[in-house]
Amino acid sequence: MTTKRFIAGAVCPSCGHQDSVRMYSESGENYRECVDCGFSDEMEKDPSLAGKPPVTRVSPEDEKSNDDANKDNGVQIVRILDQ
C-alpha cells in the first residue's frame, strides 16, 4: 500500500487551493496530487529555482545591493538639550 502524505503549505498549481496537495512514491518516482480538483503529476527530481531568491535582512552581505546600505530610512538624530 502506498503512503500518501500532505505537503504543508503547498498550493495546487491547477486550482490554487492551499494544503490540498499530497505526495506519494510509486516505482521510485515521486508524484503529487490535489484532493480538491484531482490534478496529478510527477515531481521533478532536481527542481530548479526560477530567478533569484528575494533579498531579506538575513541575506548574505554580498547579495544585498549598495542602494539598500546607502539609504538613511528616514532616521534623524535628536539631541536633548539641558535647560
N, C-alpha and C positions, 0 to 999 in steps of 0.2 A: 504494500500500500504506500502511495506517495504522500509525504507530509507536505502540506501547503501552509506557508507562513505569511501573515500580513506584513507589509512593509510600512512602518510607522511614518506618517507624513508624506507618503508618496501620492502623487497626483496622476490620475489616469490620463494618458495622452489623447484619448479619444473623447471621453465625456467630461473630463475636468474635475471629477469628484475626488476629494481627498480622502485618504485612509480606506479606500475600497480596493486597493491593488494588493494581490498576494503573489508570492513566487513559489516555485517548486522545481525540483530537478527530475529529469527523466532521461535515461540513457546517457548520462554525463553532460547533458545540456541543461542550462537554466532557462526557465520560462516565467513570464509574468502574465497575470490575467486580472481583469476587473470583474468584481462580483456584481456591479451595478449594470454595466452595459454589455458584458460578455467579451470585450476586447481581449485579445491574447496575442503575444508574440514572443520570439526568442530573444533573450537578453544578450547584449554584446559581451564578449569575453574580456575585452580591454576597452572600456568606454573612454573616449577622449573628451577633454574639456573644451567646449566651444567658447572661444575667446579667452580673455584673461580674467582671473578672479577679481572681484572688486577690491579696491584698496580700503583697508579698515585701519583703525587705530592700533591694531596689533600686527599689522603687516610689517615685514622686514623693512628696514630703512631704505634699502636700495630700490624698493618698489614704490615708495612714496615719491610724489613729484615735488620739485622745489617750490612750486607755486603754493602748495599747502604749508610749507615751512615758512614762507615769507609773509603770510597773512598775519595781521595783528588780531583778527577775530573780534574787533571792536573793544579790545581791552584797553582801559585807561588807568593810569596810575593816579591815585588820590592821596594827597598828603593832608594830614590833620595838623593844624597849627595850634600851639598852646596860646591861650589868651591871658 
